[in-house]
């Protein structure tokens, strides 16, 4: 398959983090079955990355390549609140999207400036698991507020609100490396690591926990699992309303966490490690195109309706914020 890669915008100040990661992932892909080409004309598939939510994804809607080649264009998007202008791979697709046109993906970190450099399988190996479960993160969703308000009454449960001292999406955050290392060290001590949704339905930490060979506890009622792995073999899905019952739920797994952690690591190696990500993305795009029931040119005619829906959702988000349900948001970054 011939693949052309491009960021959504190319002018001054355009984001290129995802584009650079895709290039790096293509270079290390195993097996190497797809070719990155330098011209959209000769490409079988075009992948547009680095979408910005500003002005209802104006950079994407005005992209000239997308306008010229709608039927072979796809997006690879990590936006917290995506909207279905273009089919493709989304890190946090809401269940309301038509999943015939979309696939759940992951966060591109191969060449990302936001990657936590301390995350590795070695960081979690040979570390005594003295914690039943842990969570270290910012208060960026209602389920996280529930976690921070809950008294679990256990010395082997550690839940830390990092909102006041660490912002993953701010390079100037004080003691950045110290806090990144601390998050990894606490996770490494845990039999289970909580992965609650952030502003989006997914979180970059889910894939970090898999990479470390630990068991993720997914607290996100709106999350749609990426296709491929048998998620039930190595993760625990808990309803957001069951936060008060986490201790009882996880204690029932006994010593299963050991084998589940090994399976989590194997799932990451097979599906989400850097050598596998590029093929996963391209193959997913090809599958979407193969099963398409409607032309993307026809979908484009529906953009005004989608745009109206986006504006309505932004209004509702604003209303949620007035009553404290909408918390800090950084566009197109995912939430840690």
N, C-alpha and C positions, 0 to 999 in steps of 0.2 A: 504494500500500500504506500502510495506517495503522499506525504503529509507536509502541509505548509503551516508554519507557526507564526502567529502575529499577536502583539498586544492589541487591546481594543483601541488604544490611542497611541499616537506616535509623535506628538508635539512636545514642546518643552514641558517638563514636569510630569510626563506620562509615566505611569507605573510599568515596570518591566520585570518585577520579581518573579511572577509566574512564568513569563516567557523565558527567562534565563534558566529557571528550574526545568522547564520542559526540554530545552536544548540539552541540558546536562543529563536529563533522564534518557533522552534519545541516544546520547553517546554511550551510556553504560547499559543499555537495554540488553537483556538476555532472555531468549535468543534475539538476535538483531534481524527482525523480519520486516521492518518498515523503514522507508527512506525519507529523510527530511529534505525537501526540495526548496529552492530559492525563489520559486515563482508560484503564485496562486493559480496561474493558468494551467500548469501541468499537474497540479495536485489532485488527488482523488478525494482527499479530506482536508479541510481547513479548520484549524483549532485556534480560537480567539481566547486570549487569557487577559488577566488583569483588569477586570471590570470594576468600574467605580459606580457607586449607587447615586452619586450626585445628579440632581435634576432628572431623576427617574432613568438612570443608565443612559444619559444622553450620548456619552462617548461610544457606547455600543450601537445605539440606534442610528448614529450618523456614520458609522464605520463604512468606508467606500468598498472594501473587499466584501464585507457581509452583504451590502446592497447588490453587488454585482453577482455574487455566487451564493445565494441563499440556500440552494438545495445541496450544497456540499460543505456548508459551514456549520460548525458546532462551537460551543463554548466550554471552557474548563474553568469553573467559577467557584470561588470560596466565599462569596458574599453571605452574610448572616441572614439576610432577608431577600432571597432571589425572587425574580419574577420571570415567567416563562416566555420572554420575547424570542429566545433562541433555544433550540434543543441542545442537549449536551450533558456534561458531567458536572454535577453540583455537589459541594460538600455538605450542604444543609438544605436539601429540597424538602419543602413542606409536603405533607401527605395529600394536600389539595391539588398539587400539580398532576398532570397526566403522565404517569410513569412509563408510558409507551414512548414518550419523547425525551425522557430524562432518566439518568442513572445516578445513583448516589456514588460519590467519589471520596476523595481524601484531600488533605492539605499538601500542597507542593512545597517541599522543604529542601530539595536537593541542593539548590543554590540560594536558599532563602536567608535573608539577613535576620529573620525572626527565629531561626532554628535554635533550640536549646542545645548547646554543644556538650552537655554532660549526660544526655540521654544515651544509654547503651545497654546491651544485655549484660556486659561485664559489671556495670554499676549496680545491678541487682543480684548478681551471683554471689554466693557464699556470704550473704548478709542474713543475719538472724531475723526471722520474721516474728518480731515481738508485738506487732500491731495486728488486730483483727482487720481493721480497715482505716483508711486515712483519706483526707482531702485537703489540699492547699490550693486556694484560688481566690479570685475576686468575686464580689457580690454582683453578678451581672444577670441574674435571672431569679424568678420567684422561687424555684426549687432550691437554689443556693441560699436564699434567705431563710428557707425552712431548715436547711442543714445547720446554718449558723445559730439559729434560735433553739435548736433541739439539744437538750441535755441527755446524752446517751448514758451517762452514769458509769462509764467504763474507763479504766486507766489504759486499756489497750486500744482505745479509739482516739484518733487525733484529727480534729477538724479545725483548720486555721483560716481565718478571713485575712487575705493578703491585700485587701483593697487599700489600706492606708499606707502601705510601704512598698508595694511592687505593682508596676504596670508593664505587662509583657510587651505592649505595643508602643512603649516609650523608651528609646535608647538612653535617654537621660535619667531614667529611673535610678535612684540611689542604690548602691550596692547590688547592681543588676546581677553580676556573676554569682555573688554570694547567695542571693535569693533563688537563682536558677539551680544552683547546686543543692541547696537545702530542699527544694521541692523533689529533686531526684532522690536524695538520701532518705527522705521520709517515705516516699513511694516504695523504695527498695526494701524497707522494713515491714511492708504491709502484705498480708495474705490476699487482701482485696483492696483495690484502689477505686474510689468513687469517681465516676466520669459524668457529672451532671451536665445538662445542656447549658450553654451560655446564651448570648444574645441569639445565636442560631441554634438549630436543633442538634447540631453536632459540636464537637470540640476537638482541637488538635491533640489534647492530652490522651484521647482514646487510642490514637495510633502510637503515641509515645509509650503508653503502658503496654501495648502489644509488643512493641519493639524490645522492651525490657524483660519480656517474658513473665509479666504479672497478669493478674486476673482483673479485668475492668468490670465495674458495676455501672451499667448504663441507666442513668436517671433522665430520660427524655421521652415523654409520651409521643412526641411528634417525629422522632427519629426514624428514618427509613434505612435499614442496613444495606451496605454495599453488597452486590451479588458476588457469589463465589464461595466464601468460607461458610462452614457450619457454625454460625455464631453461638448457638446454644451449647456447643462443646467446650467453649473456653471463655465465655462471658456470662454475666448475670444481668438480666433485664428486670428492673424494679420500677413499678409505677411511681410517679412523682409524689402521689398522695401517701405512699407507704414509707416515707422517710422515717417516721417514728418507730417503724418495725424493722429497721435495717439490721440491728443486732440479731434478732431472732431469725430473720431470713438467712443471713450469712452463716450463722452458727450451724445451721442445718447441713451445710456442705462439708462439715468436718474437715478431714484431711484431703478432700478432693482438690483443694486449691493448688496442690503441688503439680498434679497431672494437668490441670486446667492451664496453669501458667506455662507449662511446656508446650501445650497445644496453641496457646496464644502466640508464643514466639514463632512456632512453625507456620501459623496462619499469616503472620506478618512477613516472614521470609518468602512464602509462596505467593502472596497476593499484593502486599503493600510495600515491600522493600524497594529501594531505588532501582535495582535492575528489573523489577517487574512492573513498575508504575506506568511507564510509557506504553508498553503493549496493552496493559489493562485499559488505559484511556482510549487508545486508538481502536482497539477491538470493541470496546463499548460503543464508540461512535458508529463504527461499521454495523454493529448489531441494531442500533437505533434506526439507521438508514435502511437496513434490510427489512425491517418490520414496519416501516412507516406506512400509515394509512392516509396521510394527507400531505400534499406538497407544501414545502416551507414558503413558497411564494404565496400560497393561499393563506398561510398563517400570518404572513406579513400584513395582509389586508385586515387582520384582526388586531393589529397593534394598538389602534386608538382605544379599543375596548380594554385591552390589557393595561394600557397606560391609565385609563380611568380607574381600573381596579387598584392599581398601584397607589394612585392618589388617595383613594378611599382608605387603603390600609395605612398609609402614612398618617392620615387624619386620626384613625383609630389608635395608632401607636402613640400619638400625641396625647390623646385622651387617657390612655393607660398610664402615661408618664405623670399626668396630673394627680393620679391617685396612688402613685408610687410603684406601679407595676413595671414601668419601663425604666431600665437603668442604663448605665453608661454604655455607649455604643461606638465602636470604631468601624466605619464602613469597610467591607471587603477584606477583613483580616481574619475572620474566625475569632473564637474566644477561648482564652486559656484559663 
